[in-house]
Amino acid sequence: MVARRIALVPPRYGPDVVGGAEAVIRRVAHGLADRGWQVEVLTTCARDHYTWANVERAGESVDRTDGGATVTVRRFPIVLDTDGETRARVEAALAAGEVPTLAEQEAWMNDGPRVPELFHHLLDASDCYRAIVVSPYPFWTTFAAAGVAPERTVLRPCLHDEPYARMELFEPVLTGSAGVWLQTGPELDLYQRVSVAPAQTRIVGEGVDVPERYDPDGFRTRYELGRRPFVLYCGRREGAKGWEGLLGGFCDAVRKEDLDLTLVTFGVGEVHLPPDLPGRVIDLGFIDDRTRDDAMAAASAYVQPSALESFSRTVMEAWLAGTPVIANGAGEVVRWHIERSGAGLTYDDPEELEQALRFVAEAPEAAAALARSGRDYVLEHYTWPGTLDRMEETLEEWFPQ
């Protein structure tokens, strides 16, 4: 075993991968590599979590950090050779509040994307790593990798209050990993409700990059947005993230009231633009990080409609840009952030969403004042140096040489 050699195991990896957990793992890989760790990423050839198609080339490559360090990336092909019927049946049962048997849960896990070559690599090479970090919890890569060498496995679960978290299938991963990295107090509370946290469990938080500058006017000019105020949503446009509820609530508010506001969105997933509201919902598709930062600064508010967040990096990016947040009150973690920071509003139904939208449209100065404490909150709690310090402390403590 190399003293400072560590493996990170995400389901996808790369600069073009959209997903909060995956983005954080890449930033952790770069940060630890810059601090002298020998970092290997064990991942798949997939880029898209909808199709799981093998897009990237299998084998070894190098991901170079801005500081000049290197991360070794080992990619293994996804195997998709089942019909998916069992997975769909178990998903339907979970949605209906039913509890599948353990056998059904095991069949669900294996009736989808699997990566047997990654598993076999760990069987052969796990002794070479001081620690193996797996994340997030519901994926085959995490489930399989965590069982190879639990005595040196660190679980970063990104736990949500969802039916998966209560599946018996995940108990060995949740209770048997050598250590657990959590992001927030509410995530720890949830962990203790659904399972038993190992003794070596630590809230290490998460880091957020702090942009050197913002160009909100340049963003508006580039996308021909004019001066109309807009609210912003970025990420995955899908039901699990609350996108449909946001889109429907926004459109209803615009239709029934004279609301001078546009909804701008970017990310992955289909956006069905309302034909009766031309120009009021704008999809920018996929944009780079610099443009994302400028969009955050240009927005009148960032809207987080998801109730299933274990951290919500986009909320932090909005606050760093001086932008208030409107969030689904059912999301325990984001509500906790807003209560601690005082830099946003929550809504519990479409009427309250409309009220929040009207506030940022009609009282822009008050909305901007609301956001001012958000930047200090992020800088105090969620910088990368502090997060990486806590991660390194746990690695040294949990896996002494």
C-alpha positions in Angstrom: 0.0 0.0 0.0 1.2 3.5 -0.9 0.9 5.7 2.2 -1.0 8.5 0.4 -2.7 6.5 -2.4 -6.5 6.8 -2.4 -9.3 5.6 -4.8 -12.4 7.6 -5.5 -15.3 5.7 -7.0 -18.1 7.8 -8.6 -20.6 6.4 -11.2 -19.5 9.1 -13.7 -16.5 11.5 -13.9 -15.3 14.4 -16.0 -15.7 18.1 -16.8 -18.8 17.4 -19.0 -20.7 15.4 -16.4 -23.7 17.1 -14.9 -24.4 16.1 -11.4 -23.7 17.6 -8.0 -22.2 14.5 -6.4 -20.0 13.8 -9.4 -18.8 17.4 -9.6 -17.8 17.3 -6.0 -15.9 14.1 -6.4 -13.9 15.6 -9.2 -13.1 18.7 -7.1 -12.0 16.4 -4.2 -9.8 14.4 -6.5 -8.1 17.6 -7.7 -7.8 19.1 -4.3 -6.2 16.0 -2.7 -3.9 15.6 -5.7 -2.7 19.2 -5.3 -2.0 18.3 -1.6 0.2 15.5 -2.5 -2.1 12.5 -2.5 -1.8 9.9 -5.2 -5.4 9.9 -6.4 -7.0 7.3 -8.7 -10.6 7.6 -9.9 -12.3 4.4 -10.7 -15.4 5.1 -12.8 -17.4 4.1 -15.8 -17.3 5.0 -19.5 -20.7 6.7 -19.2 -21.3 10.5 -19.3 -25.1 10.5 -19.3 -27.1 9.1 -16.4 -30.2 8.7 -18.6 -28.8 6.2 -21.2 -25.6 5.1 -19.4 -24.1 4.7 -22.8 -20.4 3.9 -22.9 -19.1 7.2 -24.5 -15.7 7.5 -22.9 -12.9 5.2 -23.9 -12.2 2.4 -21.4 -8.7 2.3 -19.9 -6.4 4.7 -18.1 -6.1 8.4 -18.7 -4.9 11.5 -16.8 -6.9 14.4 -15.5 -4.6 17.3 -14.8 -5.4 19.9 -12.0 -5.0 23.6 -12.3 -2.1 23.3 -9.9 -0.3 20.9 -12.2 -0.9 17.7 -10.3 -2.3 14.6 -12.0 -5.3 12.4 -11.2 -5.2 8.9 -12.7 -8.6 8.0 -14.2 -9.4 4.3 -14.8 -12.6 3.8 -16.8 -14.5 0.6 -17.0 -17.4 -0.2 -19.4 -21.0 -0.2 -18.3 -22.9 -3.5 -18.8 -26.6 -3.1 -19.7 -27.8 -6.6 -20.6 -31.1 -6.9 -18.6 -34.6 -5.9 -19.6 -35.2 -3.4 -16.7 -38.6 -4.9 -15.9 -37.7 -5.8 -12.3 -36.2 -2.4 -11.7 -39.3 -0.7 -13.0 -41.5 -3.0 -10.9 -39.6 -2.2 -7.7 -39.5 1.5 -8.5 -43.3 1.4 -8.8 -43.7 -0.4 -5.5 -41.4 2.1 -3.7 -43.5 5.0 -5.2 -46.6 3.4 -3.9 -45.2 3.1 -0.4 -44.6 -0.6 -0.5 -41.5 -2.3 0.9 -39.9 -4.8 -1.6 -38.4 -7.9 -0.2 -34.6 -8.1 0.1 -34.5 -10.5 -2.9 -36.5 -8.0 -5.0 -34.1 -5.2 -3.9 -31.1 -7.3 -4.9 -32.8 -8.0 -8.3 -33.5 -4.2 -8.6 -29.8 -3.4 -8.1 -28.6 -5.8 -10.7 -31.4 -5.0 -13.3 -29.6 -1.9 -14.6 -26.2 -0.5 -15.3 -23.4 -2.6 -13.8 -19.6 -2.4 -14.0 -18.1 -5.8 -13.3 -14.6 -4.9 -14.5 -14.4 -2.1 -11.9 -15.5 -4.6 -9.2 -12.9 -7.1 -10.3 -10.2 -4.4 -10.4 -10.9 -3.6 -6.7 -10.9 -7.2 -5.8 -7.3 -7.4 -7.2 -6.1 -4.0 -6.1 -7.9 -2.9 -3.0 -4.9 -3.5 -0.8 -3.0 -0.9 -2.8 -5.2 2.0 -1.5 -5.0 3.6 1.9 -8.7 4.4 1.5 -11.5 3.9 -1.0 -14.1 6.7 -1.2 -17.5 5.7 -2.7 -20.3 8.1 -3.6 -23.2 8.5 -3.9 -25.0 5.7 -2.1 -27.8 4.3 -4.4 -25.6 3.3 -7.4 -24.2 -0.1 -8.3 -20.7 1.3 -8.3 -21.0 2.3 -4.6 -22.9 -0.8 -3.6 -20.4 -3.2 -5.2 -17.2 -1.3 -4.3 -18.1 -0.7 -0.7 -18.3 -4.5 -0.1 -14.8 -5.3 -1.3 -12.8 -3.7 1.5 -15.2 -2.2 4.0 -12.4 -1.8 6.6 -10.8 0.9 4.4 -14.0 2.3 2.7 -15.2 5.9 3.2 -18.8 6.4 2.3 -19.9 9.8 1.0 -23.6 9.0 0.7 -25.3 12.2 -0.3 -28.3 10.9 1.6 -31.8 12.1 0.7 -35.1 11.4 2.5 -36.3 9.0 -0.2 -37.5 5.4 -0.2 -34.1 4.1 -1.4 -32.5 5.2 1.9 -34.7 2.8 3.8 -34.0 -0.2 1.7 -32.6 -3.1 3.6 -30.2 -3.6 0.7 -28.1 -0.6 1.8 -27.7 -1.5 5.4 -24.3 -3.2 5.0 -23.0 -0.1 3.2 -24.5 2.4 5.7 -23.4 0.6 8.8 -20.3 -1.3 7.7 -18.2 1.3 6.0 -15.0 2.3 8.0 -16.0 5.9 7.9 -18.6 8.3 6.6 -18.3 11.8 5.2 -21.5 13.9 5.6 -22.2 17.4 4.3 -24.7 18.9 6.7 -26.4 18.5 10.1 -29.7 17.4 8.6 -28.0 14.7 6.6 -26.6 13.3 9.8 -30.1 13.5 11.4 -31.6 11.6 8.5 -28.7 9.0 8.6 -29.6 8.3 12.3 -33.3 8.0 11.5 -32.8 5.4 8.7 -29.7 3.5 9.9 -26.9 3.4 12.5 -24.0 5.7 11.7 -20.6 4.1 12.2 -18.5 5.6 15.0 -16.2 7.2 12.5 -18.8 9.5 11.0 -17.9 13.2 10.4 -19.6 16.2 8.9 -16.9 17.4 6.6 -19.1 19.7 4.6 -18.5 20.6 1.0 -16.4 23.2 -0.7 -17.6 25.7 -3.3 -15.3 27.5 -5.6 -15.3 31.3 -5.2 -15.3 33.1 -8.6 -12.8 36.0 -9.0 -15.3 38.1 -10.9 -18.8 38.1 -12.4 -20.2 39.7 -15.6 -24.0 39.8 -15.3 -24.4 42.4 -18.1 -22.3 40.4 -20.4 -24.5 37.3 -19.7 -27.6 39.3 -20.5 -26.1 40.6 -23.7 -24.8 37.2 -24.9 -28.2 35.6 -24.5 -30.3 38.7 -25.6 -32.2 38.8 -22.3 -32.7 42.5 -22.2 -33.5 44.1 -18.9 -36.5 42.0 -17.8 -35.8 40.4 -14.5 -35.5 36.6 -14.4 -35.3 33.8 -12.0 -32.8 31.0 -12.6 -32.8 27.2 -12.3 -29.9 25.0 -13.3 -29.2 21.3 -13.1 -31.2 18.2 -14.0 -34.6 19.0 -15.5 -36.5 16.0 -14.2 -39.2 15.1 -11.7 -36.9 14.0 -8.9 -35.4 17.5 -8.9 -38.9 19.3 -8.8 -38.5 20.8 -12.2 -42.0 20.1 -13.4 -43.5 21.7 -10.3 -41.4 24.8 -10.7 -42.2 25.1 -14.4 -45.9 24.6 -13.8 -46.0 27.0 -10.9 -44.1 29.7 -12.7 -46.3 29.4 -15.8 -49.5 29.5 -13.8 -48.3 32.6 -11.9 -47.4 34.4 -15.2 -50.7 33.4 -16.8 -53.0 34.7 -14.0 -51.1 37.7 -12.8 -49.2 40.6 -14.5 -45.8 39.1 -13.4 -42.9 40.8 -15.2 -40.5 37.8 -14.8 -38.8 35.3 -17.0 -37.6 31.8 -16.0 -34.1 30.9 -17.4 -32.8 27.4 -17.1 -29.8 25.4 -18.2 -28.6 21.8 -17.6 -29.6 18.4 -18.9 -33.1 17.0 -19.5 -35.9 18.0 -21.8 -37.7 21.3 -21.3 -41.2 21.6 -22.8 -41.6 25.3 -23.4 -45.2 26.6 -22.9 -46.5 27.6 -26.4 -48.8 30.3 -24.9 -45.9 32.1 -23.1 -43.3 32.7 -25.8 -40.0 34.1 -24.4 -41.0 33.7 -20.8 -39.2 30.3 -20.3 -35.7 30.2 -21.8 -33.6 27.0 -22.1 -29.9 27.6 -22.5 -28.9 24.0 -22.7 -25.5 23.1 -21.3 -23.2 26.1 -20.4 -19.7 26.3 -19.0 -18.9 27.2 -15.4 -17.9 30.8 -16.1 -21.2 31.4 -17.9 -23.0 29.7 -15.0 -21.4 32.2 -12.5 -22.4 35.1 -14.6 -26.0 33.8 -14.9 -26.1 33.5 -11.1 -25.1 37.1 -10.7 -27.6 38.3 -13.3 -30.6 36.5 -11.9 -33.1 38.2 -9.6 -33.3 34.9 -7.6 -32.2 31.3 -7.9 -35.0 28.8 -7.4 -34.3 25.4 -5.8 -37.4 23.3 -6.3 -35.9 20.0 -5.2 -36.9 18.4 -1.9 -34.1 15.8 -2.3 -30.9 17.7 -1.7 -28.1 16.6 0.6 -26.2 19.9 0.2 -27.2 22.0 -2.9 -24.1 23.5 -4.3 -26.1 25.7 -6.7 -27.7 27.5 -3.7 -24.1 28.3 -2.5 -23.1 29.6 -5.9 -26.1 31.9 -6.0 -25.3 33.3 -2.6 -21.7 33.9 -3.6 -23.0 35.9 -6.5 -25.2 38.0 -4.2 -28.4 36.4 -5.4 -31.3 35.4 -3.1 -32.7 31.9 -3.1 -36.3 30.7 -3.3 -36.5 27.1 -2.2 -39.0 24.3 -1.8 -39.8 24.2 2.0 -40.0 20.4 1.8 -36.3 20.2 1.3 -34.9 19.9 4.8 -31.3 20.6 4.0 -31.9 23.8 1.9 -34.5 25.0 4.4 -31.7 24.6 7.1 -29.3 26.6 5.0 -31.8 29.4 4.6 -32.7 29.5 8.3 -29.0 29.6 9.2 -28.1 32.2 6.7 -31.3 34.3 6.4 -30.6 34.7 2.7 -33.7 33.3 1.1 -37.3 32.4 1.1 -39.1 29.0 1.2 -42.4 28.0 -0.2 -44.7 25.1 0.6 -47.3 25.3 -2.2 -47.8 27.0 -5.6 -49.4 30.1 -4.0 -46.4 30.7 -1.8 -44.1 30.2 -4.8 -46.1 32.8 -6.6 -45.7 35.2 -3.7 -41.9 34.7 -3.6 -41.7 35.3 -7.4 -43.7 38.4 -7.1 -41.5 39.7 -4.2 -38.2 39.4 -6.3 -39.9 41.0 -9.3 -41.6 43.9 -7.5 -39.1 44.5 -4.7 -35.6 44.0 -6.3 -33.8 46.1 -3.7 -35.3 44.2 -0.8 -34.5 40.9 -2.5 -30.9 42.0 -3.0 -30.7 43.0 0.6 -32.0 39.6 1.7 -29.1 37.9 -0.2 -26.3 39.8 1.4 -25.8 37.5 4.3 -25.5 34.5 2.0 -22.0 35.2 0.7 -20.6 35.5 4.3 -22.4 32.2 5.2 -20.7 30.3 2.3 -17.3 31.8 3.0 -17.6 30.9 6.7 -18.7 27.3 6.3 -18.1 25.9 2.8 -14.7 26.8 1.3 -12.6 24.1 -0.3 -9.6 24.6 1.9 -11.6 24.0 5.0 -13.4 21.0 3.5 -10.2 19.4 2.3 -8.6 20.0 5.7 -11.4 18.1 7.4 -11.2 15.3 4.8 -7.4 14.9 5.3 -7.8 15.0 9.1 -10.3 12.0 8.9 -8.1 10.1 6.5 -5.1 10.4 8.8 -7.1 9.6 11.9 -9.2 6.7 10.5 -6.4 5.0 8.5 -3.1 5.7 10.4 0.2 4.4 8.9 
